[in-house]
Each structure stands twice: as structure tokens, then as C-alpha cells.
Amino acid sequence: MELIMYRKSNRVFIIGLASSCLILAACSTQNVTSANKSTHMPSSDKLPAKYAEVSKQCLALDGLNLESVGDQPSQIVRAKMVVGEKVEKNQSIYFKKYGHSQGNPMPEEESYPDHCLVEGYTTPHIQFAMRLPLNENWNGRFMLAACEAWCGAVEEEVTVPGLYHGYATLTNNGGHYSRFPFDGVWANDDIRAREYFAHKANHVTAQVGKAITEAFYNKKPEYSYITGFSKGGNAGLMAVQRYPEDFDGVFVKAPVVNYNPKNAAHFPWVSKAVYPDGKTPVIYSDKVALIQASVLQVCDSLDGLADGVIDDPRKCQYDPQVLLCETGQSEADNECLNDIQVKAVRKLYAKPEKDGVVYFDYPTDLGSELDWPMAIIPIKGAGPTFSYTGAVTGLRYMATKTNFGKTFDWLDFDYHSKLDEIAEMSKILDPDAIDLSAFKERGGKVIIVHGWADAMISANMTIDWFEKVRGFMGADTVDTFAQLYIVPGMTHGSGGTGPYVYDAQTALVNWVEKGIIPSHLIMEDEPNTVPFRQRPSYPYPAYSKYKGAGDPNKITSFEKVPQ
């Protein structure tokens, strides 16, 4: 896998270009040269004359009193104009990938759109950043771009897709500071911090963001939206379930509905498979291509089209035993797997169980192999996986109300013995409510997208929750305000074996503001990809299927299959 690394604040981000997949790697920041320093921009007093008025508007926000806004007092610590600021190539790729994960695509750009940048905090420990387009570029809307993983930093870049499309866009750090994406130490014996991480941080900063928007433009936003993937997807579901008045439209990518069980059950399960002794991995990402090719050989053609994309992994049975090294083959040359590696891969595909009793229903799905590097198996030289760090610190500091003490060893964790405590914490962390009536009644709309090739979070988890919502509220009722799209070949963030670029935000806006119910989303490859593929995706339970004839790269060669 070709990698580009760059450092931003206290984190290292790895962008895997071979699969066009965004990977936010929990790596050490030592000995990594910063590569995202933006080109110097003029100070506010040296801006061209045409920016004089908007610069005054921006700098005036520095004195805006936010102590009485919303549920918690807030403070702005800096407001500045950003004009003509160049970005590094690696950053522009990162912006584009975030647009993919937010269903709000944008091209690679050499500069930030001109805007007013506002930074501040909300009590108790929430830091936020907001980018406000120039008056003539503002579309009249507010957007909150939710933080992902376990948050812990204000990643201002997540606001760029929204800014590019004219939204006054805010993000926050989830109410705490952390060193890397799956660092759970901040949650130690702190229920309030976990509550803000789970949902309150987005609620209170949405209140602040709307107030800042009104102060800057002298006009309230006409509509408000929230967008995010993974934990950011949870933020959208939490808004729908707990704060139905906060947003008119909600976009959710790859949410973790059973959040605490996922962290407490699946992270340790896959980590024990890859790190049997708790320290040393038995398999690395250089085996991904071999495993993926083997899975495709068994599963790919079951959908009627051998195109490198598995339409529904539930329909395939696969045993990695076929990859066991035979006489004359070399594991070192990536021709096969040794016995320990076969056992590890088999465990990845299996449901977590103890003594034959399954305690978590969502294993790693077939077809997700492209998404494995750093998610569940390490890249050589890049540090431990997300799942490993999540298991080590998540179990100790987040899964239950109190931590397990200094002598705790994650390898000895017994999920069954902590069921009640895990369930109690799930009441705070899991966006699993099935009565969404309040959001529906206020006219809210939500679009959810999940990829079948997601290695971090199985799409089956989202499907099962959505089925419960439909069963409780009635399918016809749910269809009036909520849609779920399950996309073959799409990985967790940005990338996949199938087309993964799509515009859900425009569809959501048209639904919210014009009453146009989306009939489908168009999934396509990135521009200039050869061959360039397009494929329709239909609201669940419908799906698209190859007609059996015609160019498989064209959208017209697929038909809707209702269920």
C-alpha cells in the first residue's frame, strides 16, 4: 500500500492511496516531519481593500458575548480572516477524502476558500472551530461536522467540505483532549466527559454555532445540518434521538449503533486474533491482497457479476484454510498463510464467542479486506491498530463506569462477567433508540449510508437497528423521513472495491427544503478513473443488481430489486 504521512497538531494521519481509502492511523508522532504547514497568508490589516468590510465582521466576532447562549457558556478565543491560504497536496487529498465520508464531495483544491475562521471553547472542556464563508458565498445554512474515532482534537479540516459548498461549518473535539484517535484515558472515572463525548458536545456547540452564524451574517441560518461518519455518524443518530430540534437534516455514514458492545466485545476479539500474546502481531497488512483475492474467487460471482465487488457478503461462505501454505510455497513471499495466520483470519471472520456462546453478532465481513490495514491488522512500522488501542484503553477506561485498576490486563477481560456494567454504559454511549417520532414530527430528515466492505463496523449492525425502527414505527412511516443505503464494496471512510463517491448532501437538502424524496443515490468512481464506473444505490430494503447484460461500468446496466 502506498502511503502518505503528514502531521497535524498532535496526530499523524496516514492516507492510503492504493485503495483511495482514508485511514486515520493511531501512530506515534515522533520523528515525523510536519508536512501540512500552510503557505503564509496576509494578516488582517494587510488584506486587499475588497476584504475590508468582511474583515471587520470577522474580527468583531472576537468580542462576541456567548456566555448566555444555549445550555453552556462559551467563549471565542480567536477570529481571523483566511484569504488566499495555500494548502499542501497531502492536505487537499485529505479534504477530498473527508468530502467522500461526509457524502459531500469536493475536488482537491490548492487553497482554502476565503473565509472567517473562529476558534473557541464551551464549558466544561469543549473546544470548537468554525469556518464562515464570505457573505456572497454563504448558502444560508449551518452545518456541524462531527468528530470521528474517539475525538479528542479539533480537526479543523473536517469543516472544509462544508465550507467549500457554502455552509457555515463548525466542528469540535468531543469535549476532551487526547493523544491519538483511540485513546480512552480521558474517560477515566468521568461520566460527564463520556456524556459530552457521546452527544452533549455536539448539542451545545450547535447552539453556539448558530449564534455565531447569526452574528456574522446578521441573519439566522435558514436550515441546519449535521454530518459525520463512524463516531461522527453516531453524532447524527444521537441528534435524531436526543435533540430532534437541533438539525433539520442529518447525514450519517457508518454509525456504530451498538457502540459500547462493539468496543468491549469486537475490539478485543479481533485484537486477540492478531496479537495473541497481547503484544506481537502474527499477521501484517502485506497479506491483505492475498486474502482479498482468495475471498473474491469464492464470493465475487455469486451476485451474477465478477467485478471485484461482493454485493452481499451474507450470501457467501469462506474458509481461509485454502490459503494454508503447501509444500514449496513461502509465507514470507506472501504466497500463502502459515497455520497461525489462518487461525487469526478465521477468527476475524467469526462472531465473538465463549464456550460456543456468541456474545456479539457482528464479525468482520467478507469483502472488507481492503479496509483491514490499521483497522484490524497493522502496517509494518506504523504502530498498533485502531482495534488494539481501542481494546487496551477502551476496556479499561470507557466500557464500564469505573476503570479496572492498574493491574488490568485486556487479554483477561471476560465480557460475560461485565454484561450489566457494559449495558449501563451503553445507555450513555449507544445511539440505539428506535422511537424517532419527535424528529419525524418536527419535519427532520435523515440519510444513512453504510458500506458492505466496512472492516471497522459491520453494515449488518446498522441494518438490524434500522429494521427495529421500521418494525416499531412502521415501514411506511419511516420511509417519509429516513433512508438507509447499503453500498457494495464501500469501506469505512473513503474508498473501496466498488464506486464510493456520491452526493448525499444535495439529496438531503432537496428532501428537507423542497420535499423531494430521494429515489436513489448515484455511486461513482473518482473523476478520471479508468474505467469510470457508476452504479445506483436504492433505499433499503431495495438494492441494485446487474441486469445480466450491458456494460457493468454503466448505471443503466443495473436494475432495482425491491424486497
C-alpha positions as CSV (number, residue, x, y, z in Angstrom):
1,M,0.0,0.0,0.0
2,E,1.4,3.4,-1.0
3,L,1.3,5.8,2.0
4,I,1.5,9.5,2.5
5,M,2.0,10.7,6.0
6,Y,1.6,14.1,7.5
7,R,1.4,15.6,10.9
8,K,-1.4,17.9,12.1
9,S,-1.4,19.1,15.7
10,N,-0.5,16.1,17.9
11,R,-1.5,13.4,15.4
12,V,-0.1,11.6,12.4
13,F,-2.5,10.8,9.6
14,I,-1.9,8.1,7.0
15,I,-3.7,8.3,3.7
16,G,-3.6,5.0,1.8
17,L,-3.6,5.8,-1.9
18,A,-3.6,2.3,-3.3
19,S,-7.3,1.9,-2.4
20,S,-8.1,5.6,-2.3
21,C,-9.1,4.8,1.3
22,L,-8.7,7.3,4.1
23,I,-7.1,5.8,7.1
24,L,-6.7,7.8,10.3
25,A,-3.9,6.0,12.0
26,A,-3.2,5.9,15.7
27,C,0.6,6.4,15.3
28,S,3.3,7.9,17.4
29,T,4.1,11.4,16.3
30,Q,7.8,11.1,17.0
31,N,10.3,11.5,14.1
32,V,7.6,12.6,11.6
33,T,8.3,15.8,9.8
34,S,5.4,18.2,9.7
35,A,4.1,18.5,6.1
36,N,0.9,20.5,6.4
37,K,2.3,23.9,7.0
38,S,0.1,26.3,5.0
39,T,1.6,29.0,2.8
40,H,1.8,32.3,4.7
41,M,-1.2,34.4,4.3
42,P,-1.5,38.2,4.7
43,S,-2.5,39.5,8.2
44,S,-6.0,41.1,8.5
45,D,-4.6,44.6,8.3
46,K,-2.8,43.8,5.0
47,L,-5.7,42.3,3.2
48,P,-6.8,43.7,-0.2
49,A,-9.3,46.6,0.2
50,K,-12.3,44.5,-1.0
51,Y,-12.0,42.4,2.2
52,A,-12.1,45.4,4.5
53,E,-15.8,45.1,5.4
54,V,-15.9,41.4,5.9
55,S,-12.7,41.5,7.8
56,K,-14.4,43.9,10.3
57,Q,-17.3,41.5,10.5
58,C,-14.9,38.6,11.3
59,L,-12.7,40.4,13.8
60,A,-15.8,41.7,15.6
61,L,-16.7,38.1,16.5
62,D,-13.7,38.1,18.8
63,G,-15.7,40.3,21.2
64,L,-19.0,38.4,20.8
65,N,-20.5,37.5,24.2
66,L,-21.6,33.9,24.2
67,E,-21.9,33.4,27.9
68,S,-25.8,33.3,27.8
69,V,-26.1,31.3,24.6
70,G,-27.6,27.8,24.8
71,D,-27.1,25.4,27.6
72,Q,-23.5,26.2,28.5
73,P,-21.4,29.4,28.5
74,S,-18.9,29.8,25.7
75,Q,-16.0,32.0,24.7
76,I,-14.4,32.9,21.4
77,V,-10.6,32.9,21.7
78,R,-9.7,34.0,18.2
79,A,-11.3,35.2,15.0
80,K,-9.3,35.8,11.8
81,M,-9.7,36.1,8.1
82,V,-8.3,33.3,5.9
83,V,-7.6,34.7,2.4
84,G,-5.6,33.1,-0.3
85,E,-4.2,30.5,2.1
86,K,-2.5,27.6,0.2
87,V,-2.6,24.0,1.4
88,E,-0.2,21.2,0.8
89,K,-1.0,18.4,-1.6
90,N,-1.5,15.9,1.2
91,Q,-4.0,18.2,2.9
92,S,-6.0,18.7,-0.3
93,I,-6.3,14.9,-0.6
94,Y,-7.4,14.7,3.0
95,F,-10.1,17.3,2.4
96,K,-11.4,15.4,-0.7
97,K,-11.5,12.2,1.3
98,Y,-13.4,13.8,4.1
99,G,-15.9,15.0,1.5
100,H,-16.4,11.4,0.5
101,S,-17.0,10.3,4.0
102,Q,-19.5,13.1,4.6
103,G,-21.4,12.5,1.4
104,N,-20.5,16.0,0.3
105,P,-17.8,15.6,-2.4
106,M,-15.3,18.2,-3.3
107,P,-12.2,18.2,-5.6
108,E,-8.6,18.6,-4.5
109,E,-8.1,22.4,-4.0
110,E,-4.8,24.3,-3.8
111,S,-6.3,26.9,-1.4
112,Y,-8.9,27.2,1.2
113,P,-12.0,29.1,0.1
114,D,-11.7,32.6,1.6
115,H,-13.5,32.7,4.9
116,C,-13.6,33.8,8.6
117,L,-12.1,31.3,11.0
118,V,-13.4,31.3,14.6
119,E,-11.9,29.3,17.4
120,G,-13.3,29.0,20.9
121,Y,-14.5,26.8,23.8
122,T,-17.6,25.8,25.6
123,T,-17.7,24.6,29.1
124,P,-16.8,22.2,30.5
125,H,-14.0,21.2,28.1
126,I,-15.3,21.5,24.6
127,Q,-13.1,23.2,22.0
128,F,-14.5,24.2,18.7
129,A,-13.5,25.7,15.4
130,M,-15.8,27.3,12.8
131,R,-15.3,28.4,9.2
132,L,-17.7,31.0,7.8
133,P,-17.8,31.6,4.1
134,L,-17.8,35.2,2.7
135,N,-21.2,36.8,2.6
136,E,-21.6,36.2,-1.2
137,N,-20.7,32.5,-0.9
138,W,-22.8,31.6,2.1
139,N,-25.7,29.4,1.2
140,G,-27.8,30.4,4.2
141,R,-27.2,27.2,6.1
142,F,-25.3,26.0,9.2
143,M,-23.5,22.6,9.4
144,L,-21.9,20.7,12.2
145,A,-19.2,18.3,11.0
146,A,-18.9,15.8,13.9
147,C,-15.6,14.5,15.1
148,E,-14.8,10.8,14.5
149,A,-13.0,7.9,16.2
150,W,-12.8,8.9,19.9
151,C,-12.4,12.5,19.1
152,G,-10.1,14.5,21.4
153,A,-8.8,17.2,19.0
154,V,-10.3,20.0,16.9
155,E,-9.7,18.7,13.4
156,E,-10.5,21.9,11.6
157,E,-10.0,20.1,8.2
158,V,-13.3,18.3,8.6
159,T,-15.1,21.6,8.1
160,V,-13.6,22.2,4.7
161,P,-16.1,20.2,2.5
162,G,-18.9,22.1,4.2
163,L,-17.1,25.4,3.7
164,Y,-16.4,24.6,0.0
165,H,-20.2,24.1,-0.5
166,G,-21.1,27.4,1.2
167,Y,-22.1,26.2,4.7
168,A,-21.1,28.0,7.9
169,T,-19.4,24.9,9.3
170,L,-18.4,24.0,12.9
171,T,-16.6,21.1,14.4
172,N,-15.5,20.3,18.0
173,N,-13.2,18.0,20.0
174,G,-15.9,15.9,21.6
175,G,-15.4,17.6,24.9
176,H,-11.9,16.3,25.8
177,Y,-8.3,16.2,24.7
178,S,-6.5,13.0,23.6
179,R,-3.2,11.9,22.1
180,F,-4.4,9.7,19.3
181,P,-7.8,8.6,17.7
182,F,-8.5,5.6,20.0
183,D,-7.0,7.0,23.2
184,G,-9.5,6.3,26.0
185,V,-7.6,7.6,29.0
186,W,-9.6,10.8,29.1
187,A,-12.7,8.8,30.1
188,N,-11.2,7.5,33.3
189,D,-13.9,7.6,36.0
190,D,-15.5,10.6,34.3
191,I,-19.1,10.0,33.4
192,R,-19.7,13.6,32.4
193,A,-16.8,13.5,29.9
194,R,-18.4,10.5,28.4
195,E,-21.8,12.1,28.1
196,Y,-20.3,15.1,26.3
197,F,-18.4,12.8,24.0
198,A,-21.5,10.8,23.3
199,H,-23.9,13.6,22.5
200,K,-23.8,16.8,24.6
201,A,-20.8,18.4,22.9
202,N,-22.5,18.5,19.6
203,H,-25.7,19.8,21.1
204,V,-24.2,22.7,22.9
205,T,-21.8,23.7,20.1
206,A,-24.7,23.6,17.6
207,Q,-26.3,26.2,19.7
208,V,-23.1,28.3,19.7
209,G,-22.5,27.8,16.0
210,K,-26.0,29.1,15.1
211,A,-25.4,32.1,17.3
212,I,-22.0,32.8,15.7
213,T,-23.6,32.4,12.2
214,E,-26.3,34.9,13.0
215,A,-23.8,37.4,14.5
216,F,-21.5,37.2,11.4
217,Y,-24.2,37.4,8.7
218,N,-26.8,39.4,10.7
219,K,-29.2,36.7,9.8
220,K,-30.2,33.3,11.3
221,P,-29.4,30.2,9.3
222,E,-32.4,29.1,7.3
223,Y,-31.6,25.4,7.8
224,S,-29.2,23.4,10.0
225,Y,-27.5,20.1,9.1
226,I,-25.1,17.7,10.8
227,T,-22.8,15.3,9.0
228,G,-20.3,12.7,10.1
229,F,-19.0,9.1,9.8
230,S,-18.2,6.4,12.3
231,K,-18.4,8.1,15.7
232,G,-19.4,11.2,13.7
233,G,-22.3,9.1,12.3
234,N,-23.3,8.3,15.9
235,A,-23.5,12.1,16.4
236,G,-26.1,12.3,13.8
237,L,-28.2,9.5,15.3
238,M,-27.8,11.0,18.7
239,A,-29.2,14.3,17.4
240,V,-32.2,12.5,15.9
241,Q,-32.8,10.6,19.1
242,R,-32.0,13.1,21.8
243,Y,-32.0,16.5,20.3
244,P,-34.6,16.4,17.5
245,E,-34.9,20.2,17.3
246,D,-31.2,20.8,16.7
247,F,-31.0,19.9,13.0
248,D,-33.3,19.9,10.0
249,G,-31.2,17.4,8.1
250,V,-28.9,14.6,9.3
251,F,-26.3,12.7,7.2
252,V,-24.9,9.6,8.8
253,K,-22.1,7.4,7.4
254,A,-21.2,4.1,9.0
255,P,-22.6,4.6,12.5
256,V,-21.7,2.4,15.5
257,V,-25.2,1.8,16.8
258,N,-24.1,-0.8,19.4
259,Y,-21.2,1.4,20.4
260,N,-20.2,0.1,23.8
261,P,-20.6,-3.6,22.9
262,K,-18.6,-3.0,19.7
263,N,-15.7,-1.5,21.7
264,A,-15.9,-4.0,24.6
265,A,-16.5,-7.2,22.5
266,H,-15.3,-6.9,19.0
267,F,-12.1,-4.8,19.5
268,P,-10.7,-7.3,22.0
269,W,-11.8,-10.3,19.8
270,V,-10.0,-9.2,16.7
271,S,-7.0,-7.9,18.6
272,K,-6.6,-11.2,20.4
273,A,-6.7,-12.9,17.0
274,V,-3.9,-10.6,15.6
275,Y,-1.9,-10.1,18.8
276,P,-2.3,-13.5,20.6
277,D,0.3,-12.6,23.3
278,G,-1.1,-9.1,23.6
279,K,2.0,-7.5,22.0
280,T,3.3,-9.1,18.8
281,P,1.1,-9.3,15.7
282,V,1.1,-12.6,13.8
283,I,0.0,-11.0,10.6
284,Y,0.6,-7.7,8.8
285,S,-1.2,-5.8,6.0
286,D,1.1,-7.3,3.3
287,K,-1.2,-10.3,3.4
288,V,-4.3,-8.3,2.5
289,A,-4.0,-8.7,-1.3
290,L,-3.6,-12.4,-1.0
291,I,-6.6,-12.8,1.4
292,Q,-8.8,-10.5,-0.7
293,A,-8.1,-12.3,-3.9
294,S,-9.0,-15.6,-2.3
295,V,-12.3,-14.3,-0.9
296,L,-13.2,-12.8,-4.3
297,Q,-12.5,-16.1,-6.0
298,V,-15.1,-17.7,-3.8
299,C,-17.7,-14.9,-3.4
300,D,-17.5,-12.4,-6.2
301,S,-19.5,-14.1,-8.9
302,L,-22.4,-15.1,-6.6
303,D,-24.1,-11.8,-7.5
304,G,-24.0,-12.6,-11.2
305,L,-21.1,-10.3,-12.0
306,A,-17.4,-11.0,-11.4
307,D,-16.2,-7.4,-11.0
308,G,-14.2,-7.4,-7.8
309,V,-17.2,-6.3,-5.7
310,I,-19.2,-8.5,-3.4
311,D,-22.8,-7.3,-3.5
312,D,-23.9,-9.1,-0.3
313,P,-21.3,-10.9,1.9
314,R,-24.1,-12.6,3.8
315,K,-24.6,-15.0,0.9
316,C,-21.1,-16.3,0.9
317,Q,-19.3,-19.0,2.9
318,Y,-15.5,-18.8,3.0
319,D,-12.8,-20.7,4.9
320,P,-9.2,-19.2,4.9
321,Q,-7.9,-22.8,5.2
322,V,-7.5,-22.7,1.4
323,L,-4.6,-20.2,2.0
324,L,-2.6,-22.6,4.2
325,C,1.0,-23.0,2.8
326,E,1.7,-26.1,0.9
327,T,5.0,-27.7,0.1
328,G,7.1,-25.3,-2.0
329,Q,5.1,-22.2,-1.0
330,S,6.5,-19.4,1.1
331,E,4.6,-17.3,3.6
332,A,7.4,-14.8,3.6
333,D,6.8,-14.2,-0.1
334,N,3.1,-13.6,0.5
335,E,2.2,-16.7,-1.4
336,C,0.2,-18.3,1.4
337,L,-0.5,-18.1,5.2
338,N,1.0,-20.2,7.9
339,D,-1.2,-22.1,10.4
340,I,-1.2,-19.3,13.0
341,Q,-2.2,-16.7,10.4
342,V,-5.0,-18.9,9.0
343,K,-6.4,-19.3,12.6
344,A,-6.2,-15.5,13.0
345,V,-8.0,-14.7,9.8
346,R,-10.7,-17.4,10.6
347,K,-11.2,-15.7,13.9
348,L,-11.6,-12.3,12.3
349,Y,-14.5,-13.6,10.2
350,A,-16.1,-15.3,13.2
351,K,-18.6,-13.9,15.8
352,P,-17.1,-13.3,19.2
353,E,-18.0,-16.3,21.4
354,K,-17.0,-18.1,24.6
355,D,-17.6,-21.8,25.1
356,G,-19.8,-21.8,22.0
357,V,-22.0,-19.0,23.2
358,V,-21.9,-15.9,20.8
359,Y,-21.9,-12.6,22.7
360,F,-21.6,-10.2,19.8
361,D,-23.4,-10.7,16.5
362,Y,-21.3,-8.6,14.1
363,P,-18.0,-10.1,13.0
364,T,-15.6,-8.7,10.3
365,D,-17.5,-9.1,7.0
366,L,-16.2,-10.9,3.9
367,G,-15.1,-8.4,1.3
368,S,-13.8,-5.9,3.8
369,E,-10.2,-6.9,3.4
370,L,-9.1,-3.7,1.7
371,D,-10.2,-1.9,4.9
372,W,-8.1,-4.1,7.2
373,P,-4.8,-2.2,7.3
374,M,-4.6,-0.2,10.6
375,A,-8.2,-1.0,11.4
376,I,-7.7,-4.6,12.5
377,I,-4.2,-5.7,11.2
378,P,-1.1,-3.5,11.4
379,I,1.0,-1.9,8.8
380,K,4.7,-2.7,9.4
381,G,6.3,0.3,11.1
382,A,3.0,2.2,11.6
383,G,2.2,1.2,15.2
384,P,-0.7,-0.7,16.7
385,T,-4.1,-1.0,15.1
386,F,-7.2,1.0,16.0
387,S,-8.8,-2.1,17.3
388,Y,-5.8,-2.8,19.5
389,T,-5.6,0.6,21.1
390,G,-9.4,0.6,21.4
391,A,-9.2,-2.7,23.3
392,V,-6.4,-1.7,25.6
393,T,-7.7,1.7,26.6
394,G,-11.4,1.4,25.8
395,L,-11.9,-1.6,28.1
396,R,-10.1,-0.1,31.0
397,Y,-11.4,3.5,30.9
398,M,-14.7,3.6,28.9
399,A,-16.6,0.3,28.8
400,T,-17.8,0.5,32.4
401,K,-18.5,3.2,34.9
402,T,-15.2,2.8,36.8
403,N,-11.9,1.6,35.4
404,F,-10.5,-1.8,36.2
405,G,-7.3,-0.6,38.0
406,K,-3.6,-0.6,37.3
407,T,-3.3,-4.4,37.2
408,F,-6.0,-4.8,34.5
409,D,-4.9,-6.9,31.5
410,W,-7.2,-6.6,28.5
411,L,-6.3,-10.2,27.4
412,D,-8.1,-11.5,30.6
413,F,-11.2,-9.5,30.1
414,D,-14.4,-11.5,30.5
415,Y,-17.3,-9.9,28.6
416,H,-19.9,-12.1,30.2
417,S,-18.9,-11.1,33.7
418,K,-19.4,-7.4,32.9
419,L,-22.7,-7.6,30.9
420,D,-24.7,-5.4,33.3
421,E,-22.0,-2.8,33.6
422,I,-21.5,-2.6,29.9
423,A,-25.3,-2.3,29.3
424,E,-25.4,0.5,31.9
425,M,-22.7,2.5,30.0
426,S,-24.5,1.7,26.7
427,K,-27.3,3.9,27.9
428,I,-24.9,6.9,27.5
429,L,-22.8,5.8,24.5
430,D,-25.1,3.9,22.2
431,P,-27.4,5.7,19.7
432,D,-29.8,2.7,19.5
433,A,-33.2,4.2,20.3
434,I,-35.9,3.0,17.8
435,D,-38.6,5.6,18.5
436,L,-37.7,8.6,16.3
437,S,-41.1,10.1,16.4
438,A,-40.1,13.5,17.7
439,F,-37.6,14.0,14.9
440,K,-40.2,13.0,12.3
441,E,-42.9,15.2,13.8
442,R,-40.6,18.3,13.6
443,G,-40.1,17.6,9.9
444,G,-36.5,16.3,10.2
445,K,-34.9,14.1,7.5
446,V,-32.0,11.6,7.8
447,I,-30.0,9.7,5.2
448,I,-27.8,6.9,6.4
449,V,-25.1,5.2,4.3
450,H,-23.1,2.1,5.2
451,G,-20.7,0.1,3.1
452,W,-20.6,-3.7,2.9
453,A,-16.8,-3.6,2.8
454,D,-16.5,-1.7,6.2
455,A,-14.0,-3.6,8.3
456,M,-14.4,-1.4,11.4
457,I,-18.2,-1.6,11.7
458,S,-20.4,-4.2,10.1
459,A,-23.2,-2.9,8.0
460,N,-25.3,-5.7,9.5
461,M,-25.4,-3.7,12.8
462,T,-27.0,-0.7,11.0
463,I,-29.4,-2.9,9.1
464,D,-30.6,-4.7,12.3
465,W,-31.2,-1.4,14.0
466,F,-33.0,0.1,11.0
467,E,-35.2,-2.9,10.9
468,K,-36.1,-2.4,14.5
469,V,-37.0,1.2,13.8
470,R,-39.2,0.2,10.8
471,G,-40.8,-2.5,13.0
472,F,-41.6,-0.1,15.8
473,M,-42.7,2.9,13.8
474,G,-44.0,1.2,10.6
475,A,-42.0,0.9,7.4
476,D,-44.3,3.4,5.5
477,T,-43.9,5.9,8.3
478,V,-40.1,5.6,8.4
479,D,-39.9,6.0,4.6
480,T,-41.3,9.5,4.9
481,F,-38.3,10.8,6.9
482,A,-35.4,8.2,7.0
483,Q,-33.5,6.3,4.4
484,L,-30.7,3.7,4.6
485,Y,-28.4,2.9,1.7
486,I,-26.2,-0.2,1.9
487,V,-23.4,0.1,-0.7
488,P,-21.4,-2.9,-2.1
489,G,-17.7,-2.6,-2.0
490,M,-17.6,0.6,0.1
491,T,-15.2,0.8,3.0
492,H,-15.4,2.6,6.3
493,G,-14.2,6.1,5.4
494,S,-13.4,6.8,1.8
495,G,-12.6,4.1,-0.7
496,G,-13.4,0.6,-1.6
497,T,-13.6,-2.0,-4.4
498,G,-16.8,-0.5,-5.7
499,P,-17.7,3.1,-6.6
500,Y,-17.7,5.2,-3.5
501,V,-18.1,8.8,-4.5
502,Y,-21.7,10.1,-4.0
503,D,-23.6,13.3,-3.2
504,A,-25.9,12.6,-0.3
505,Q,-25.9,16.2,1.0
506,T,-27.6,17.6,-2.1
507,A,-30.2,14.9,-1.9
508,L,-30.7,15.6,1.8
509,V,-31.1,19.4,1.2
510,N,-33.7,18.8,-1.6
511,W,-35.6,16.5,0.8
512,V,-35.5,18.9,3.7
513,E,-36.1,22.1,1.8
514,K,-38.1,21.1,-1.2
515,G,-39.9,17.9,-0.1
516,I,-38.2,15.8,-2.9
517,I,-37.8,12.3,-1.6
518,P,-34.6,10.7,-2.9
519,S,-35.3,7.8,-5.3
520,H,-31.7,6.7,-5.3
521,L,-28.1,7.8,-4.9
522,I,-25.5,7.5,-7.7
523,M,-22.3,5.8,-6.6
524,E,-19.4,6.5,-8.9
525,D,-15.6,6.4,-9.1
526,E,-13.4,9.4,-8.6
527,P,-13.0,11.6,-11.7
528,N,-10.5,10.4,-14.3
529,T,-10.7,6.8,-13.1
530,V,-10.4,4.3,-16.0
531,P,-12.8,2.6,-16.4
532,F,-15.2,5.1,-14.8
533,R,-18.0,3.2,-13.0
534,Q,-21.4,4.3,-12.0
535,R,-24.0,2.3,-10.1
536,P,-27.3,3.2,-8.5
537,S,-27.9,2.6,-4.8
538,Y,-31.5,2.4,-3.6
539,P,-33.1,3.0,-0.2
540,Y,-33.1,-0.2,1.9
541,P,-34.6,-2.8,1.7
542,A,-34.3,-2.4,-2.1
543,Y,-30.9,-2.8,-3.8
544,S,-29.3,-2.7,-7.2
545,K,-28.5,-5.7,-9.3
546,Y,-26.6,-6.2,-12.6
547,K,-29.2,-7.0,-15.3
548,G,-27.0,-9.8,-16.7
549,A,-26.2,-7.8,-19.9
550,G,-24.7,-4.5,-20.8
551,D,-21.5,-2.6,-19.8
552,P,-21.1,-3.2,-16.0
553,N,-19.5,0.2,-15.7
554,K,-22.7,2.0,-16.7
555,I,-25.5,2.8,-14.4
556,T,-28.1,1.7,-17.0
557,S,-26.8,-1.9,-16.6
558,F,-28.3,-2.2,-13.1
559,E,-31.9,-2.6,-12.0
560,K,-33.7,-2.0,-8.8
561,V,-34.7,-5.1,-6.8
562,P,-37.4,-4.4,-4.3
563,Q,-37.6,-6.5,-1.1
